[in-house]
Amino acid sequence: MHTTMLDVARLAAMDAQEAARLLTRVRAATLAGRDSKVAPRTEIGESWRRALNSGLDPDGDNRAGLLSLAEVERRRRRSPLAEVLPVLRDALVSVADAAQHIMVVSDAEGRLLWREGHPSVLKLADALGFEVGADWSEAAVGTNGVGTPLVTGRPVQVYSAEHFVASHHTWTCAGAPVVDPRDGRLLGVVDISGPLGTMHPATLSFVTSVARLAAAELRNRHFAALERLRTAAAPVLCRVGGRALAVDDNGWVAAVTGMPPLDRLALPKVPRAGRVWLPSLGMCAVEPLPGGRLVRVCEEADGSDTATARRVVLDVSRPRRCSVTVSGDTGSWTQELSPRHAELLFVLALNREGLSAAQLARDIFADPTRTVTVRAEMSRLRRHLAEVLAHRPYRFSEDVRVEVVRPDHAADLLPHSLSPSIARARGGHQRPAWQASEAP
């Protein structure tokens, strides 16, 4: 049976009620495992699968308890998104109000921290539990414009019965994730939501642009902070002999002396003063500076402080929270990974004999000609992991034990990834049930 996949433009061209009825039929067939002439959009179908695997009730009231006001305020103060909230308000609130939408900003766990918009729409949102302090992660309420972008790391528009939970079918939403440019950490989601009849296909592009604007504002603040650190470090570096760097708490380099400049230094997750082994430099002495750290490379003539990396743990068990931990004679060091770097390290962990740039490009992009991109990303990785990553071909060093921590469900492995190699690692869980009729 030939299957047609839905898209937002087709839905927007239809009458709102007609589109909702079509989506309701598609959802019912999909959740029942029946063949259908119309399939959900790929990102929606994959989200439904995750919700089904988790045992979430599609027809129940799946609300979690609200955070207390004190906890909401604590999270607001700690969130970097508080720095750019004026930017979000200026760009979104007036437009959302005119379009009968509301603006919502969540943290990285899917908890709603800020919500503004037209009072009548806010009342409708209250009835759905879409209120400050509520948990709108996928694990809590299934497919939605807050929780789904947190899993995939990509902007998502969810319309009517594309929501996994039936009580949300009167609602439409579009959300885009905001990533901290300082450390690649997912900070939360900016979302515009409203009643069923207010959907427009351009909404997602608009929200995505505003999320990028927020990230750009954070980047500008980061550059200003590095400039302040550079000013504070200048007199100190003038007096230091040997190799030294002034870095912020995320490892971004403000100034160096006695060595070639670099953009970023991989630091322990919680930088501390004292002697610390860093994979890219060896044993270092770390001291506090206003707004950062002074890192001095210990030049030991007898090599007594030379450390050897013995074990690497690649943790890909949590979507968008991937990390690599390197352990050696002098302790361990952990770094969070970007989605692309998580993909590359996972593929290399599957291929201990090593892969060429063309082979990696084939396994990551399904295109062996994209070697320039692969070499650039591997160069960035090896700046921080030179002790454990070899090249020609690219591989983990032979004397290093590599362990991979995977998610409980194979289908949840790096859900953002479109890599053919990772799709194979997901096994038979990669093809949604409604596409089974197309399999050869």
N, C-alpha and C positions, 0 to 999 in steps of 0.2 A: 504493500500500500504506500502510495506516495504521500509524504508528510510535508506540510508547509510550516515554516517557522514564523512566528509572529515577530513584529518589530514595532517600535514606538510610533513611527510615522503612520503605519497602517491603523493602529489603535486610535491615534489622534484624529484621523480622518473620518472615523465613525461617530455616530451618535453615542453619547456617553453611556446611556443605558444599554444600547446594542452591544457596545464594546464590553461592558461589564457582564452581559449574559454570555457572550462568547468566551470570555476568560473563565467564567464560572464552569462552563462545560469542559473546557480544557483542563482546569484544575481537578474537577471530579474524575475525569478519565485517567489523568496522570496518577492521582493518589490511589485510584483503584487498580492501577496496573493495566488498564485497557488500552488498546490501540486507538489512536485518534488521528484524523486527517490534519489537525492543526496542533503543532507542538509549542510549548512555551519557549520564550527566549532562553538562550543558553545559560545566562547568569541566573535567571529565575529558576529554571529547571534544576540547576546544580544546588541552588539554595534550598529548594523543596526537598531534594534528596538528603541534604545534611540534616534538615529538620526531622524528616522521617527516621533517619538513622538514630537520631537522639531520643526518639520516642515522644516527641512533642505532640500534643493533641491538637489537630487542625480545627476542631470545632469546640474547643474548651476555652475557658477564661484562664489564660496563662500568666496573669500579672504577678510580678514579684512585689515584695514590699517596697514602699518608698523610702529613700534615704531621709534621715532626719535633717532639719534645716541646718543644724550645726555641722553635720557631715557634708552637706551640699556646699556650705560656705568654706569649709576646709578644702574641699576639692577645687573650688573656684580659685582660692588663693594660690594653690599649688600648680594650677594649670597654666602653661605658657599661652594658652588661647585667651586668657584674661588680658594679656598684653595687646592683643589685636582685636578685642571685642568692639572698640569704636569703629574699626575698619569694616567689620562685618555688619554692624548696625547701619552705618552710612550706606553701604552697598545694597543691603537686603531688605531692611525692615519696611521702608516706604514702598518698595516694589511689591513685597509680599502682602502688605496691607491692601494695596490697590487691587491685587489679584485674588483677594480673599484667601490668602495663605498665611501661615505663620512661619517665623524663623526659629529653628531649634539648633542648639549647639550641644554636642555630647562630649564626654571624655572617652578615653580609649577603651573603657569597659562597657560603653553603651549607656551609661547613666546620663540622663538629661540634666545639664547644668544651667542652661539659659534658654528662655523661651519668650518670644515677643511677637506681637501681631494684633490683628483685629479682635476685639473682645468677643464677638459672636463666634469666630472660628476657634478661639481659645476655649470657649465653652464646649464646642463639639469635640475638641481634643481631650478635654477633661473626661468626657464620657468614654473615651477609648483608653484612658489611662496614660495618655500622651502628655505627661505633666512633669514639672521639675522634680528631680529625684527618682523618676521611674527608670526601670531597667529595660531598654529596648535593644539589647543584644540579640543576635540570632538565636542563641541558646535559650533565651527567655521567651521570645515572642515570634520566632521564625522570621521569614523573609520580610524585610522592611528597609526603608531608606536610611536608617541609622545603622542597624546591626549588620546588614549585608555588605556595605562598603568597608566596615571594620574587618570583615573576614577576607574579602577579595582584594582590598587595597585599591579598588577602582570605583569611580562614580557609578551610581546605579539609580535608575528611576523605576519605581514600583507603582503599578496602577491597579486599583480595585482588587479583583480576585487574584492578582499576582501575589498579594499578601498571603502568606501561608495560613494564617489564622482567619477564620471566616468573619469574625466580628470586625475586622479591619477593612472589609471590602467596600465600605462607603468612603474610603480615604485614598488619596493619592499623594506620593511623596518623591522627592529627588534629593539624594544626598551625595556629598563628595568628601573623601577623607582629607585631613590636613596633616602633613608630615613635617616634623621639625627639621629644617635644613641643617641644624647644628649637629645632630647625631642620627638622623634618619628615623627617629622614633615616631610612631603613629600617635598623634595627640588626641584625635577625636574626629568627629564628623560635623560638617555644616549641612543642614537639611532645611528644605522648604516643603511644607506639607499643607494640605487643604482638602476640602470636600471633593467628592468624585468628579463633579462637572468642571473643575478648574484646571484639569491637566492640559499642558501644552508641551509639545516636543522640544521646544527651545529652553524649557526650564532647567533641564539637566546641564546644558552648556553654560547657562548663566550661573548656576550654583558652582560648577567646576571652575569657572573663571574667578569667582569670588574666593574659593578655597585657595587658588594659586596666588591671588592677591594677598591673602593672609600669610601664606608661606613667604612671599617676597618681603612683607613687612618684618617678619621674624628674621629673615636673612639680613635686612638692613640693620636691625638692632644688633645682630651678631657681629657684623663688620664694625659697628661703632664700639662694641665692647672689646673687640680685638685691638682696636686702635688705642683705647685707654690702657689695655694691658701692655701694649708695645711701649707706650710712654713711661709706664711705671717700671718696666723691665730694663729699659735702656741703660741707666746708670749701673745696675747690677751686672749686666752682661759685660760691661766695659771692664769690670774688675775680675771677672771669672777667667781662669786659665783653662785651656782645653776645650772640649766640645760641650756645648750647653744650649738649651732651648727654653724659651718662655712659651707655655701653652695654657689654654683655658682648661676647664674641667672636662671638656669633651675631647681634648687632645688637639684642638686646632692651634696651629703654630702662629704666634704673634711675632717672634723674632728668634734668630739663631746666631751663634758665634762659633767659629772654629770648625764648621762643617757646612756642606751644601744645604741650601734651604729646602724645606719640604712643606707640604700643605697640612698634614695631620699626623699625629703620633698616636699609636694605639696605647691607651692607658688601661690600668685595671678598672673594673666597673666602679669601685669606690677608691679614688686616688688617696693615698696617705703619704705623710711625710716619712722620710727614712730611706733605707736602701730597698730598691725594688728592681726585680728582673723584668725587663721589657724585651719581648722576642726580637724586635727590630734593632735594638741597641746593646743588649746585654745588661749587665748590672749598672744601675743608675742611682744617684742620690736625688731625692725629691724634696723640695722645700717650698713652703707657701709664698705666694706673691699676691698683691692686691688684684683680685679678679682672676687668679690662675695659679700656676705652679712653675717653679724653676726646676728643670731637669738637667742634671749634670752627669755626663757619662763617666763612669769610674774607669780610669785607665790603669788596670792592674798588670804590672809587668810580668808577674809569675803566672798569670792566668788562673789564679785560684778561685776567682768568682765566675768563671765560665760556666754557663748553664746549658744543659741539654734538654731539649723538649722530648718527652717520652710518650705522651698520650694526648690525643685530640678527641674531644667529645663534641660532635655536631648535633645540636638539639633543634630538630624541625618539628617538634611535637605540638607547638602552639602556633596557629596562623598569625603571621605578622609579628611574631616575637622570637624569631630564630636567633641562635647565638652559637658561637664556637668557644670552647674552653681549651686552653693549652696548658698542660701540666708538665713540670720538669723537676729538676733536683731542688730548686729553690722555691717551689710553690706553684700556684696556678694563676691564670690570667684569662678573663672572659671578655669577649667583645660581641655586641649585638650586630647582626648582619642585615644588610639590605636584601630585599627579595631576590635580586639578581645574584648577589654573592652567595646566598643560601642555595640557589639553584646550581651554581657552578661547583660549590664544595660537595653538594650531595651527589652530583654526577661523577665527580672525581673519587668520592668514597666508594661508588659502585664499580669504578674502573681503576683499581690500584696499580695496574700496569702502566697507566698513563694514557693521555689523549693529546693529539696534536690540536692546533688552533682550529683547523678545518673540521676535525672530528667533534670538538666541543661545539662549534657553531652548528653543526648538523644536529647534535643532541639537544641543544638549547633552543635554537631558532628554526630547526628543520631546513637550514640553508647553509651549506658548507662554505659559501663565499663570504660570510660575515665574519671573517677572521680579524679584521681591524677592531671591531667591537669587542671580540673575545680577548684579544691581546691587551686592549686598554683596561678591561675589567680585571684581568688576571694580574696586570701590573699593579693595580690598586690593591688587590688582595695580598700580593707578595710584599708590599711595603710593610704590612703588619704581620705577615705570617711567613717571612722568609726562612725561619728556622724549620718550618714543617712542610713548606711547598717547594717542590723542585720544578724545573722547566726543561723543555726539549727532551721528551714531551712533558706537558703539564701533569703533575701527579703529587700525591702525598709522599714524603720521604720514606724510604724503605724501613728505616729504623723507628718509625713512629707507629704506635698502635692507634687505630682510628675506630671510634665507636659512633654509631648513629642512633639517636633517640627519635623514634617515629611516633606519630599520633596513634591513638588507640584504633581508629578506623583507617584502613588504607586509603579510602576515598577522600579523606581529609588531608592528605599529604600535600603541602604547599598549594592550597586551593587557588592562589593567584596565578599559578604557573601555567603557561601554554606549551611548555617544553615537551617534545615527543618522548624523551627519555623518562621524564617524571610521570607522564601519562602512562607509560608502560609499567612503572613502579607501582602505580595505583592499581594495576591489574584489571580484573574484570569490572571494577567499580567505576571505571572512567566513563563508560557509555551509559547514559540515563536509560531507564526502562522504556520510555516512550520512543526511543530511537532503535530499539532492539529489532523492530521489523525491517529496518534498513540494513541490518548486518548481513554479510554474505553467507 
